[in-house]
Amino acid sequence: MSPSPWFQWATQYGQWSLQAWLETSLLNWPLWGACLAIALGAAFLAVGQGFLFRFVAALLGAVIGIAWSQPVIAQLSLPDFANSQQVYAVLLGLAGFSIPEAVLFLVFAIPAAFASMAYLGLKNPLLGFVPAFLVAGAIAIIVQDYVRAFVASALGAWMLVLGVLASLYRLGWVSDSVLQSPGVIVGTVAVLALGGTFFQMSFHGKQKQRAQRKAEKTRLKTLAEDKAALEEKWASYSKKNKRREG
């Protein structure tokens, strides 16, 4: 399959059109791509908060580079260049894998900034775009444990649901009429995302407690060994003193 449909699918996320998102995913994903989306979606939904979040952040970074680089460049009057979308997609994809927090910042900061400008009707980016951008990104970093679980679960739920629908569509088991019920699709994604977030936070919490207990046992063991070594040292010192006195 040529890369153009995938590029078209990613660019749709720069538009606030749920119908466009569903159509490009359902109509352009091949069967193998849908199956891959199902597998990745299930993994992100279940354990995406941990190491897999690097891949979540890399994927989100690539989508942000393709979908949002041009609107941000236009809004902030930044210099543009040929193939900037592809370049930013690669750079943000690498940044997401290397520093997931950076892409996590952008995932919340960019939509919040545009939503703020649209809601307030402000044209000056210093008044509308930049403050909301910084505040939303900072909040995402402060509560990143919850955000990582929610972002991974939301992406996993979205990929899983769309992968299932796309595979059923390719097999001829569903028709275009499924696009007429976007609310049902979004509701399913939301329920799965919330369930995945709760599961991951519980799982992460238990892992964190086990790590803390292990660290505490290691600390107590080290203290006990240090105490025993100190007592042995003092005992040896006392014996030497007794010999000298004797």
C-alpha positions in Angstrom: 0.0 0.0 0.0 1.4 3.4 -0.9 2.3 5.7 2.0 -0.1 8.5 0.8 -3.2 7.1 2.5 -1.3 6.8 5.8 -0.1 10.4 5.4 -3.7 11.4 4.7 -4.9 9.5 7.7 -2.4 11.3 10.0 -3.2 14.8 8.5 -6.9 14.3 9.4 -6.0 14.6 13.0 -5.1 18.3 12.5 -8.8 18.9 11.8 -11.6 18.8 14.3 -13.6 16.3 12.3 -14.5 13.0 13.9 -16.2 11.9 10.7 -13.0 12.5 8.7 -11.0 10.5 11.3 -13.3 7.6 11.1 -13.6 7.6 7.3 -9.8 7.7 6.7 -9.2 4.9 9.3 -12.0 2.6 8.2 -11.5 3.1 4.4 -7.7 3.3 4.1 -6.4 0.7 6.6 -5.5 -2.6 5.0 -6.3 -5.8 6.8 -2.8 -6.3 8.0 -2.7 -2.7 9.3 -6.0 -3.3 11.1 -4.7 -6.4 12.8 -1.5 -4.6 13.8 -3.7 -1.8 15.2 -5.7 -4.3 17.3 -2.5 -5.9 18.7 -0.9 -2.6 19.5 -4.1 -1.1 20.8 -4.6 -4.0 23.2 -1.0 -3.7 24.5 -1.2 0.1 25.0 -4.6 -0.4 26.7 -3.3 -3.0 29.2 0.3 -1.9 30.0 1.0 1.2 27.9 2.0 3.3 30.9 5.4 1.6 31.4 8.1 1.0 28.9 5.6 0.7 26.1 4.8 4.4 26.6 8.0 5.2 24.7 6.3 3.7 21.6 3.1 5.5 22.4 4.9 8.8 22.7 6.9 8.1 19.4 3.6 7.4 17.6 1.9 10.4 19.0 5.0 12.6 18.2 4.9 11.5 14.6 1.2 12.2 14.3 1.6 15.6 16.0 4.4 16.5 13.6 2.3 15.7 10.5 -1.1 17.0 11.8 -0.1 20.0 13.9 3.2 21.4 12.6 1.6 23.6 9.9 -1.1 25.1 12.1 1.5 25.9 14.8 3.9 27.4 12.3 1.1 29.5 10.9 -0.2 30.6 14.3 3.3 31.6 15.6 4.6 32.9 12.3 7.5 30.6 12.3 9.7 30.0 9.3 8.4 27.1 7.1 10.3 24.9 4.7 9.7 22.1 2.2 8.5 18.8 3.6 8.4 20.3 7.1 5.6 18.0 8.2 7.6 14.9 7.5 10.7 16.4 9.1 8.8 17.3 12.3 7.1 13.9 12.3 10.5 12.2 12.3 12.0 14.6 14.9 9.0 14.4 17.3 8.8 10.6 16.8 12.4 10.3 17.9 11.9 12.8 20.7 8.9 10.9 21.9 10.8 7.7 22.2 13.8 9.4 23.8 12.0 11.9 26.1 8.3 10.8 26.3 7.6 13.8 28.6 8.3 16.2 25.8 5.6 14.7 23.5 3.3 14.4 26.5 3.6 18.1 27.0 2.7 18.8 23.4 -0.2 16.3 23.3 -2.0 18.5 25.8 -0.5 21.9 25.2 -1.2 22.2 21.4 -5.0 21.3 21.5 -5.5 23.4 24.6 -3.8 26.4 23.0 -6.0 26.2 19.9 -9.1 25.6 22.0 -8.3 28.6 24.1 -7.9 30.9 21.1 -11.1 29.6 19.6 -13.1 29.9 22.8 -11.8 33.4 23.8 -11.7 34.7 20.2 -8.1 36.0 20.6 -5.9 36.6 17.6 -2.7 37.5 19.3 -0.8 34.3 20.1 0.9 35.9 23.1 -2.5 36.4 24.7 -4.3 33.2 23.6 -2.0 30.5 22.3 1.2 30.7 24.4 -0.4 31.0 27.9 -2.7 28.0 27.4 0.1 26.1 25.7 2.4 26.5 28.7 -0.3 26.0 31.4 -1.8 22.8 29.8 1.6 21.3 29.1 2.8 22.0 32.7 -0.3 20.4 34.2 0.3 17.3 32.0 3.8 17.0 33.3 2.8 17.5 37.0 0.3 14.7 36.9 2.1 12.7 34.3 1.5 9.3 36.1 -2.2 9.7 35.5 -1.8 11.3 32.1 0.5 8.5 30.9 -2.0 5.9 31.9 -4.9 7.9 30.3 -3.0 8.7 27.1 -1.8 5.2 26.6 -5.3 3.8 27.3 -7.1 6.3 25.1 -4.7 5.7 22.2 -5.0 1.9 22.8 -8.8 2.0 22.9 -8.9 4.1 19.8 -6.6 1.9 17.8 -8.3 -1.3 19.1 -11.8 -0.1 18.2 -10.8 1.3 14.8 -8.7 -1.8 14.1 -11.7 -4.1 14.8 -14.0 -2.0 12.7 -11.5 -1.7 9.8 -10.8 -5.5 9.8 -14.5 -6.3 9.8 -15.0 -3.8 7.0 -12.2 -5.4 5.0 -13.8 -8.8 5.5 -17.2 -7.4 4.4 -18.9 -8.0 7.7 -19.8 -4.3 8.3 -20.7 -1.6 5.8 -20.3 2.2 5.6 -23.3 2.6 7.8 -21.1 2.1 10.8 -19.8 5.6 10.1 -23.3 7.0 10.8 -23.0 6.2 14.5 -19.8 8.0 15.6 -21.3 8.5 19.0 -21.4 4.8 19.7 -17.8 4.4 18.5 -16.6 7.3 20.7 -18.6 6.0 23.6 -17.0 2.6 23.3 -13.5 4.1 23.1 -14.2 6.3 26.1 -15.4 3.3 28.2 -12.4 1.2 27.2 -10.0 4.2 27.9 -11.4 4.7 31.4 -11.2 1.0 32.1 -7.7 0.8 30.9 -6.7 3.9 32.9 -8.1 2.4 36.1 -6.4 -1.0 35.4 -3.1 0.6 34.6 -3.1 2.9 37.6 -4.0 -0.1 39.9 -1.3 -2.3 38.2 1.2 0.5 38.4 0.3 1.2 42.0 0.9 -2.4 43.0 4.2 -2.4 41.1 5.2 0.8 42.9 4.3 -0.7 46.3 6.3 -3.8 45.5 9.3 -1.7 44.5 9.0 0.4 47.6 8.9 -2.8 49.8 11.9 -4.2 48.0 13.8 -1.0 48.4 12.9 -0.9 52.1 14.1 -4.5 52.6 17.3 -3.7 50.8 17.8 -0.6 53.0 17.1 -2.5 56.2 19.5 -5.3 55.1 22.2 -2.7 54.4 21.7 -1.1 57.8 21.8 -4.5 59.5 25.1 -5.4 57.7 26.6 -2.0 58.6 25.6 -2.5 62.2 27.0 -6.0 62.3 30.3 -4.8 60.7 30.5 -1.9 63.2 29.9 -4.2 66.2 32.5 -6.6 64.9 34.9 -3.8 64.5 34.3 -2.6 68.1 34.6 -6.2 69.4 37.9 -6.6 67.7 39.0 -3.2 69.0 38.0 -4.2 72.6 39.9 -7.5 72.3 43.1 -5.7 71.3 42.8 -3.3 74.2 42.3 -6.2 76.7 45.5 -7.9 75.3 47.5 -4.7 75.7 46.2 -4.2 79.3 46.9 -7.8 80.1 
